[in-house]
């Protein structure tokens, strides 16, 4: 069996590459371990987590309406119905992908693929149905194998009460208490879900702040709200040991925790992800892999082996579905000889907590670390008519601006729908817009999107709704 383009992995990067290649007339074969297309994002990540976060948000908003004199009875949760609805969302989207692949003539094979050499894949059986043939010859191959939850060996104890992000999304139950180990975006999102469903959730983070790496002024409003909805947040704290004691997991803490030993119904380990590059037979090719497990690629997504490209999580940070999809399209254009490179000015990142946190381009934290001169212009949502109207004034919109050219080079938002609002900032940064371009674009009133324009007015010292002279350079 042979194909023009083999793609290992059926996630957002893999199927985006496959569909574009098919549209351009290539014979394409996707080899994936899963029985359905979609990858981790659709099957066990982005989509199911957002479906559950929607439930959490609705429950939170129902409580919030009490401030307006509208009271509801405490919600009655049918965990089986919630789980079934989540699965229906996944099934709808995976079914759609299956149809699109068929219409485009993309062959999909369920198998474990590994390289025999730079032009041949070995296909090993998965499940009850073996592949039609055990070898697949290809002209080009794109590796899009994604990533998996990272583990801490010392905390990897065999217990059904231990969860990773995949297990947490299965909603095995709503535990009375839960400890989330790791204050990154996955841990906080899942903690938000379980807290809304009724668990008493605690979060422990080794560093001195949640969302390490994100600008602190974006994290503060989120942390303040989480402190009110979670049982506890332990910073500068390490989990020294875990022990299954039958009806709970006993946790020993080191650091800024008064009670050094506590018990939790479940423990979720969420300490990042690792690239899925092992077991692919890459040693049989010329592909180079970093000590961290990432496949080395250039700006055209090409590896050191002429016939092999790599995209998505396995090709490097940031591990984001939209980055993988963009890389997939770039890789196809690259192998077809088109003038395409992956060189974005801004890759948006979104934390879908409540409030949401989003950023793109240069961050203030990054600029300080690099010693880069930037101007920072912030607009607090306490001065936003829309935010006041809906009682969500904790938000903040900020621009990072090059002080010489006055071009916008970065943006950060914390607040309702920050993940949707950041798209305007990405476009502005990619287009090389000046702060004045954003400020002079008429935004609809009253909306949260206005704050993007208002923040640039702060930069020029002409904000209508806020008196704040032009800030000096940082």
C-alpha positions as CSV (number, residue, x, y, z in Angstrom):
1,X,0.0,0.0,0.0
2,X,1.3,3.5,-0.8
3,X,0.2,7.1,-0.5
4,X,1.4,10.5,-1.6
5,X,1.0,12.0,1.9
6,X,0.9,10.0,5.2
7,X,-0.2,11.9,8.3
8,X,0.3,10.3,11.7
9,X,-2.3,11.6,14.0
10,X,-5.9,12.7,13.4
11,X,-6.1,15.7,15.7
12,X,-6.6,19.4,14.8
13,X,-3.3,19.6,13.1
14,X,-3.5,16.3,11.4
15,X,-6.9,16.6,9.9
16,X,-6.4,20.3,8.9
17,X,-3.3,19.2,7.0
18,X,-5.1,16.2,5.4
19,X,-8.1,18.2,4.2
20,X,-6.0,21.0,2.7
21,X,-3.7,18.5,1.0
22,X,-6.7,16.6,-0.4
23,X,-8.2,19.9,-1.7
24,X,-4.9,20.5,-3.5
25,X,-5.2,17.1,-5.3
26,X,-3.0,14.9,-3.1
27,X,-3.6,11.3,-2.2
28,X,-3.8,11.4,1.6
29,X,-3.9,8.8,4.3
30,X,-4.4,9.5,8.0
31,X,-3.1,6.9,10.5
32,X,-4.5,7.4,14.0
33,X,-4.6,5.3,17.2
34,X,-8.2,6.4,17.9
35,X,-11.3,5.0,16.4
36,X,-12.6,8.5,15.7
37,X,-10.9,11.6,14.3
38,X,-10.4,14.6,16.5
39,X,-7.3,13.9,18.6
40,X,-7.0,14.8,22.2
41,X,-8.5,18.2,21.7
42,X,-11.9,16.9,20.5
43,X,-12.0,13.5,22.3
44,X,-10.4,14.3,25.7
45,X,-9.5,17.9,25.9
46,X,-10.6,21.3,24.5
47,X,-14.1,20.4,23.4
48,X,-15.4,18.2,26.3
49,X,-13.8,20.6,28.8
50,X,-15.5,23.6,27.3
51,X,-18.8,21.7,27.2
52,X,-18.5,21.2,31.0
53,X,-17.3,24.7,31.6
54,X,-20.4,25.9,29.9
55,X,-22.4,24.0,32.6
56,X,-20.2,25.5,35.3
57,X,-20.8,29.0,33.8
58,X,-24.5,28.6,33.7
59,X,-24.7,27.5,37.3
60,X,-22.5,30.4,38.3
61,X,-24.6,32.9,36.5
62,X,-27.8,31.5,38.1
63,X,-26.3,32.3,41.5
64,X,-25.2,35.7,40.3
65,X,-28.8,36.6,39.4
66,X,-29.6,36.7,43.2
67,X,-28.0,40.2,43.2
68,X,-30.8,41.2,40.8
69,X,-33.5,39.8,42.9
70,X,-33.9,36.6,40.9
71,X,-33.5,33.5,43.0
72,X,-33.4,29.8,41.9
73,X,-33.6,26.7,43.9
74,X,-30.3,24.8,44.3
75,X,-29.6,22.9,41.1
76,X,-30.3,19.1,41.0
77,X,-27.4,17.5,39.1
78,X,-28.0,14.3,37.1
79,X,-24.3,13.3,36.5
80,X,-25.3,10.6,34.0
81,X,-27.2,13.2,31.9
82,X,-24.3,15.6,32.0
83,X,-21.9,12.9,30.9
84,X,-24.2,11.8,28.1
85,X,-24.6,15.4,26.8
86,X,-20.8,15.8,26.8
87,X,-20.5,12.6,24.8
88,X,-23.2,13.8,22.4
89,X,-21.1,16.9,21.7
90,X,-18.1,14.8,20.9
91,X,-20.0,12.3,18.7
92,X,-21.6,15.2,16.7
93,X,-18.2,16.7,15.9
94,X,-16.3,13.5,15.3
95,X,-19.1,12.3,13.0
96,X,-18.8,15.5,11.0
97,X,-15.1,15.0,10.6
98,X,-15.7,11.4,9.4
99,X,-18.1,12.7,6.7
100,X,-15.8,15.5,5.6
101,X,-12.8,13.1,5.3
102,X,-14.9,10.7,3.2
103,X,-16.1,13.5,0.9
104,X,-12.6,14.7,0.4
105,X,-11.4,11.1,-0.4
106,X,-9.0,11.0,2.6
107,X,-8.3,7.5,3.7
108,X,-8.3,6.9,7.5
109,X,-6.6,3.9,9.0
110,X,-6.8,3.0,12.7
111,X,-3.3,1.6,13.6
112,X,-0.1,2.3,15.5
113,X,2.3,3.8,13.0
114,X,6.1,3.7,13.3
115,X,8.9,4.4,10.8
116,X,10.7,1.5,9.3
117,X,12.8,4.0,7.3
118,X,12.4,7.5,5.8
119,X,9.8,6.3,3.2
120,X,8.0,3.5,4.9
121,X,5.6,3.1,7.9
122,X,4.9,0.0,9.8
123,X,1.2,-0.3,10.7
124,X,0.5,-2.3,13.9
125,X,-3.0,-3.5,14.8
126,X,-5.1,-1.6,17.4
127,X,-8.4,-3.0,18.6
128,X,-10.1,-5.9,16.9
129,X,-9.6,-4.9,13.3
130,X,-6.1,-5.1,11.9
131,X,-5.0,-2.8,9.1
132,X,-5.5,-4.1,5.6
133,X,-1.7,-4.1,5.0
134,X,1.2,-3.9,7.5
135,X,3.3,-1.4,5.6
136,X,2.5,2.0,4.0
137,X,5.0,3.6,1.6
138,X,4.8,7.4,1.3
139,X,6.3,10.3,-0.6
140,X,5.8,12.7,2.3
141,X,4.9,12.2,5.9
142,X,3.6,14.7,8.5
143,X,4.0,13.7,12.2
144,X,1.1,15.1,14.2
145,X,1.0,12.8,17.2
146,X,0.2,15.4,19.8
147,X,1.0,15.2,23.5
148,X,-0.2,13.4,26.7
149,X,-0.5,14.4,30.4
150,X,2.9,14.7,32.1
151,X,3.4,12.6,35.2
152,X,5.5,13.1,38.4
153,X,6.9,9.7,39.2
154,X,6.9,10.3,42.9
155,X,3.2,11.0,42.8
156,X,2.2,8.3,40.4
157,X,0.5,5.9,42.8
158,X,-1.9,3.2,41.6
159,X,-5.3,4.3,42.8
160,X,-8.7,4.8,41.2
161,X,-8.9,8.0,43.3
162,X,-6.1,9.5,41.2
163,X,-7.0,11.4,38.0
164,X,-5.2,13.1,35.2
165,X,-7.0,15.5,32.9
166,X,-8.3,12.7,30.7
167,X,-9.8,10.9,33.7
168,X,-11.3,14.1,35.1
169,X,-13.2,14.7,31.9
170,X,-14.8,11.3,32.2
171,X,-16.8,12.7,35.2
172,X,-16.5,9.5,37.2
173,X,-18.4,11.2,40.0
174,X,-18.6,14.5,41.9
175,X,-16.3,13.9,44.8
176,X,-16.9,15.6,48.1
177,X,-13.3,17.0,48.1
178,X,-10.7,17.3,45.3
179,X,-7.1,18.4,45.3
180,X,-5.8,19.8,42.0
181,X,-2.0,19.5,41.8
182,X,-0.8,22.3,39.5
183,X,-2.1,25.8,39.1
184,X,-1.8,25.9,35.3
185,X,-4.7,26.4,32.9
186,X,-5.8,22.8,32.7
187,X,-5.9,22.4,36.4
188,X,-7.8,25.6,37.0
189,X,-10.3,24.8,34.3
190,X,-11.1,21.4,35.7
191,X,-11.1,22.8,39.2
192,X,-13.7,25.3,38.1
193,X,-15.9,22.6,36.7
194,X,-15.8,20.4,39.7
195,X,-16.3,23.3,42.1
196,X,-19.4,24.3,40.2
197,X,-20.8,20.8,40.3
198,X,-20.4,20.7,44.1
199,X,-16.9,19.5,45.0
200,X,-14.8,21.4,47.6
201,X,-11.8,22.0,45.4
202,X,-8.3,22.9,46.6
203,X,-5.4,23.9,44.3
204,X,-1.7,23.5,45.1
205,X,1.0,25.2,43.1
206,X,4.7,25.0,43.5
207,X,5.5,28.5,42.4
208,X,4.3,31.8,43.9
209,X,1.4,32.3,41.6
210,X,-1.3,30.7,39.5
211,X,-0.8,30.5,35.8
212,X,3.0,30.8,35.9
213,X,4.3,32.9,33.0
214,X,1.1,35.0,32.6
215,X,1.1,38.7,33.5
216,X,0.3,39.1,37.2
217,X,-2.3,41.8,36.6
218,X,-4.3,39.5,34.5
219,X,-4.1,36.7,37.0
220,X,-5.1,38.8,40.1
221,X,-8.8,39.2,39.2
222,X,-9.0,35.5,38.4
223,X,-7.3,34.5,41.7
224,X,-9.5,36.7,43.7
225,X,-12.6,35.1,42.3
226,X,-11.2,31.6,42.7
227,X,-10.4,32.3,46.3
228,X,-14.2,32.9,46.8
229,X,-15.3,29.7,44.9
230,X,-12.6,27.2,45.9
231,X,-11.9,25.7,49.3
232,X,-8.2,26.7,49.3
233,X,-5.3,27.8,47.1
234,X,-1.9,26.8,48.3
235,X,1.0,28.7,46.6
236,X,4.8,28.0,47.2
237,X,3.7,24.6,48.2
238,X,4.9,21.1,47.2
239,X,3.1,17.8,47.4
240,X,5.6,15.6,49.2
241,X,3.8,12.4,49.2
242,X,0.5,10.7,48.4
243,X,-1.1,7.6,50.0
244,X,-4.3,5.8,49.2
245,X,-6.0,5.1,52.6
246,X,-9.1,3.4,51.2
247,X,-11.8,6.1,51.3
248,X,-9.4,9.0,50.5
249,X,-6.0,10.0,49.3
250,X,-3.8,11.3,52.1
251,X,-1.6,14.2,51.0
252,X,1.5,15.4,52.7
253,X,2.4,19.0,51.9
254,X,5.7,21.0,52.2
255,X,5.6,24.7,52.3
256,X,3.1,27.5,53.1
257,X,0.4,25.2,54.4
258,X,-0.7,25.2,58.1
259,X,-2.2,21.7,57.9
260,X,0.6,19.6,56.5
261,X,-1.4,16.4,56.1
262,X,-4.9,16.4,54.6
263,X,-7.3,13.9,53.0
264,X,-9.1,14.3,49.7
265,X,-11.7,12.2,47.9
266,X,-9.9,12.5,44.6
267,X,-6.6,14.0,43.5
268,X,-6.1,15.5,40.0
269,X,-2.5,15.7,38.7
270,X,-2.3,18.5,36.2
271,X,1.4,19.5,35.8
272,X,1.6,20.0,32.1
273,X,1.9,17.8,29.0
274,X,4.7,15.9,27.2
275,X,5.1,15.4,23.4
276,X,4.2,12.0,22.0
277,X,7.5,11.3,20.1
278,X,8.5,8.0,21.7
279,X,7.7,4.7,20.0
280,X,7.5,6.2,16.5
281,X,10.7,4.6,15.2
282,X,12.2,8.1,14.6
283,X,15.6,6.5,15.2
284,X,15.2,4.8,11.8
285,X,15.0,8.2,10.1
286,X,17.1,11.4,10.0
287,X,14.7,13.2,12.3
288,X,16.2,15.0,15.3
289,X,14.5,15.1,18.7
290,X,15.3,17.4,21.5
291,X,16.0,16.2,25.1
292,X,12.5,17.3,26.0
293,X,11.1,15.0,23.3
294,X,10.1,17.6,20.7
295,X,10.8,17.0,17.0
296,X,13.1,19.7,15.6
297,X,11.6,21.6,12.7
298,X,12.4,24.7,10.7
299,X,10.0,27.6,9.9
300,X,8.5,25.5,7.1
301,X,7.8,22.6,9.6
302,X,10.4,20.5,7.9
303,X,12.5,18.1,9.9
304,X,16.1,17.1,9.1
305,X,14.7,14.3,7.0
306,X,13.7,15.6,3.6
307,X,10.5,13.6,3.4
308,X,9.2,14.2,6.9
309,X,7.5,17.2,8.5
310,X,6.1,17.7,12.1
311,X,3.4,19.9,13.5
312,X,1.5,20.6,16.6
313,X,2.4,19.6,20.2
314,X,5.1,17.2,19.1
315,X,6.8,20.0,17.2
316,X,7.1,22.4,20.2
317,X,5.5,24.9,22.4
318,X,2.9,26.3,22.7
319,X,0.8,23.2,22.8
320,X,-2.4,24.7,21.4
321,X,-4.9,23.2,18.9
322,X,-5.2,26.4,16.8
323,X,-1.4,26.5,16.5
324,X,-1.4,22.9,15.4
325,X,-4.1,23.6,12.7
326,X,-2.2,26.6,11.4
327,X,1.0,24.6,11.3
328,X,-0.8,21.7,9.4
329,X,-1.8,24.0,6.6
330,X,1.6,25.6,6.5
331,X,3.3,22.2,6.3
332,X,1.2,21.2,3.3
333,X,1.9,24.4,1.5
334,X,5.6,24.0,2.3
335,X,5.9,20.4,0.9
336,X,4.1,21.6,-2.2
337,X,6.7,24.3,-2.8
338,X,4.5,27.2,-2.0
339,X,6.1,30.3,-0.3
340,X,4.8,29.4,3.2
341,X,6.5,29.8,6.6
342,X,5.2,29.5,10.1
343,X,6.1,32.9,11.6
344,X,3.2,34.3,13.5
345,X,3.5,37.5,15.4
346,X,0.9,36.4,17.9
347,X,-0.5,33.0,18.9
348,X,-3.4,33.6,21.3
349,X,-3.6,31.7,24.6
350,X,-6.9,31.4,26.5
351,X,-7.7,30.1,29.9
352,X,-11.4,29.3,30.0
353,X,-12.0,29.9,33.7
354,X,-14.4,32.5,35.2
355,X,-13.3,35.1,34.4
356,X,-11.5,34.1,31.3
357,X,-7.8,35.1,30.8
358,X,-6.4,35.6,27.3
359,X,-3.2,37.1,25.8
360,X,-1.4,37.3,22.5
361,X,1.9,38.6,21.3
362,X,4.5,40.1,23.6
363,X,3.5,40.0,27.3
364,X,4.6,42.6,29.9
365,X,6.3,39.8,31.9
366,X,8.2,38.7,28.7
367,X,9.2,42.3,27.9
368,X,10.6,42.8,31.4
369,X,12.5,39.6,31.3
370,X,14.1,40.5,28.0
371,X,14.8,44.1,29.0
372,X,12.7,45.4,26.2
373,X,11.3,48.9,26.3
374,X,7.5,48.9,26.0
375,X,4.6,51.1,26.9
376,X,1.6,49.6,28.7
377,X,-1.9,51.0,28.4
378,X,-4.6,49.5,30.6
379,X,-8.4,50.0,30.8
380,X,-10.1,48.7,33.9
381,X,-13.5,47.3,33.3
382,X,-14.9,49.1,36.3
383,X,-15.2,52.0,33.8
384,X,-17.0,49.9,31.2
385,X,-20.7,50.5,31.0
386,X,-21.3,46.9,29.8
387,X,-19.3,45.4,32.7
388,X,-21.1,47.6,35.2
389,X,-24.5,46.6,33.7
390,X,-23.8,42.9,34.1
391,X,-22.0,43.1,37.4
392,X,-18.6,41.9,36.1
393,X,-16.3,44.8,36.7
394,X,-13.2,42.7,37.8
395,X,-12.0,42.7,34.2
396,X,-9.0,44.4,32.6
397,X,-7.8,45.1,29.0
398,X,-4.2,46.0,28.4
399,X,-2.1,46.7,25.3
400,X,1.7,46.3,25.0
401,X,2.9,49.0,22.6
402,X,6.2,49.7,21.0
403,X,6.9,53.3,22.3
404,X,8.8,54.4,19.2
405,X,6.6,53.1,16.4
406,X,3.4,53.1,18.5
407,X,2.5,49.7,17.0
408,X,0.6,47.2,19.1
409,X,2.8,44.2,19.8
410,X,0.9,42.4,22.6
411,X,-2.4,42.3,24.4
412,X,-3.8,40.8,27.5
413,X,-7.5,40.6,28.7
414,X,-9.1,39.2,31.8
415,X,-12.9,39.2,32.0
416,X,-16.0,37.8,30.4
417,X,-15.5,36.4,26.9
418,X,-11.8,37.3,26.9
419,X,-11.1,34.3,24.7
420,X,-13.4,35.8,22.0
421,X,-12.2,39.4,22.4
422,X,-8.5,38.5,22.0
423,X,-9.1,37.7,18.3
424,X,-9.3,41.4,17.5
425,X,-5.9,41.9,19.1
426,X,-4.4,39.1,17.2
427,X,-5.5,40.6,13.9
428,X,-4.2,44.0,14.9
429,X,-0.8,42.6,15.9
430,X,-0.5,40.5,12.8
431,X,-1.4,43.5,10.6
432,X,1.2,45.7,12.3
433,X,-1.6,48.2,13.4
434,X,-0.8,51.3,15.4
435,X,-2.5,51.9,18.7
436,X,-4.3,54.8,17.0
437,X,-5.7,52.4,14.3
438,X,-7.4,50.4,17.0
439,X,-8.6,53.4,18.9
440,X,-10.1,55.1,15.8
441,X,-11.9,51.9,14.8
442,X,-15.5,52.3,15.9
443,X,-16.5,49.6,18.4
444,X,-20.1,48.9,19.2
445,X,-21.6,50.3,22.5
446,X,-22.1,48.9,25.0
447,X,-19.8,45.9,24.6
448,X,-16.8,44.4,26.2
449,X,-15.0,44.9,22.9
450,X,-15.0,48.7,23.5
451,X,-12.3,48.2,26.1
452,X,-9.8,47.3,23.4
453,X,-10.3,50.8,21.9
454,X,-10.6,52.5,25.3
455,X,-7.2,51.0,26.3
456,X,-5.5,52.7,23.3
457,X,-7.1,56.0,24.3
458,X,-5.5,55.6,27.7
459,X,-2.2,55.3,25.9
460,X,-2.8,58.7,24.2
461,X,-4.3,60.2,27.4
462,X,-7.7,60.9,25.7
463,X,-9.9,58.2,27.3
464,X,-13.5,59.5,27.5
465,X,-14.6,57.3,30.4
466,X,-11.4,57.4,32.4
467,X,-9.0,60.2,33.3
468,X,-5.5,58.8,33.0
469,X,-2.6,60.7,31.4
470,X,-0.5,58.9,28.9
471,X,1.7,56.4,30.8
472,X,5.4,56.5,30.6
473,X,7.5,53.8,29.1
474,X,8.4,50.8,31.1
